Every structure is written in C-alpha cells, then in structure tokens.
C-alpha cells in the first residue's frame, strides 16, 4: 500500500480510539454546530481515502466507481443531514 493510504488509515484508527474514550467517559457535544464539526473531522480521512482510491489506476474500473459512489454518498448524506437538522 502507498504511504498516504497507510497514514490515512492510521489517522482513522486514532480517531476511533479517541471517540471510544470520549464515549466511555460520557462526553457529548450538545450543539448541532459541534456535531457537524465533529462529524466533518471524523469523516475527513475517510473522504480523502475514498477520493484517492477512486482516482487510483491500480484498481479496476468497477471498484473505482464504487469508491466514487461511496465518496459522493457520504457527502450527500452529510449535507442532507445538516439541512434536516436546521429544519
């Protein structure tokens, strides 16, 4: 694997560890802005990884298309969730 993929997966593993610790101590964010920022920071390594994998010529076209669909699906869900919480 490329170094950038390993780095992004490591960052994601550290984020999961931190979220598990926060959940264990019952630390929660009470505002929708805090939730939005937290979700954005949590999903950023996943989004970057999916974007890079979607443009990597090492994979077959079907798999690259799956990575691109997952990338856009997460973005659309994030935006629609923000709009729904505002309404």
C-alpha positions in Angstrom: 0.0 0.0 0.0 1.1 3.5 -0.6 2.3 5.6 2.4 -0.6 8.0 2.1 -3.1 5.2 2.4 -1.4 3.8 5.5 -1.2 7.3 7.0 -4.9 7.9 6.5 -5.9 4.6 7.9 -3.7 5.3 10.9 -5.4 8.6 11.5 -8.8 7.0 11.2 -7.7 4.3 13.8 -6.6 7.1 16.2 -9.9 8.9 15.7 -11.9 5.7 16.5 -9.7 5.3 19.6 -10.4 8.9 20.8 -14.1 8.6 20.1 -14.2 5.4 22.1 -12.5 7.1 25.0 -14.9 10.1 24.8 -17.9 7.7 24.7 -16.7 5.8 27.7 -16.4 9.0 29.7 -19.9 10.2 28.5 -18.5 13.4 27.0 -21.0 14.6 24.4 -21.4 17.7 22.2 -24.7 19.4 22.8 -25.0 21.7 19.8 -25.6 20.9 16.1 -22.6 23.0 15.1 -20.4 21.0 17.4 -21.8 17.8 16.0 -21.3 19.0 12.4 -17.7 19.9 13.0 -17.0 16.6 14.8 -18.6 14.6 12.0 -16.6 16.5 9.4 -13.3 16.0 11.2 -14.1 12.3 11.8 -15.1 11.7 8.1 -12.3 13.8 6.6 -9.7 10.9 6.5 -12.3 8.5 5.1 -13.3 11.1 2.4 -9.7 11.7 1.4 -9.0 8.0 1.3 -12.1 7.3 -0.9 -11.2 10.2 -3.2 -7.7 8.9 -3.7 -8.8 5.3 -4.2 -11.4 6.5 -6.7 -8.7 8.0 -8.9 -6.1 5.3 -8.5 -5.4 3.5 -11.8 -4.3 0.4 -9.9 -7.9 -0.7 -9.3 -10.3 -1.9 -11.9 -13.0 0.5 -13.2 -15.9 -1.1 -11.2 -14.0 -0.8 -7.9 -13.0 2.8 -8.6 -16.6 3.6 -9.4 -17.7 2.1 -6.0 -15.2 4.3 -4.3 -16.5 7.4 -6.1 -20.1 6.4 -5.3 -19.3 5.9 -1.6 -17.4 9.3 -1.6 -20.4 11.2 -3.0 -23.0 9.2 -0.9 -21.2 10.3 2.3 -21.1 13.9 1.1 -24.8 14.0 0.2 -25.8 12.3 3.4 -23.7 14.9 5.4 -25.3 17.8 3.6 -28.9 16.5 3.8 -28.4 15.7 7.5 -27.3 19.3 8.1 -30.3 20.7 6.2 -32.6 18.3 8.1 -31.3 19.4 11.4 -31.8 23.1 10.5 -35.4 22.5 9.6 
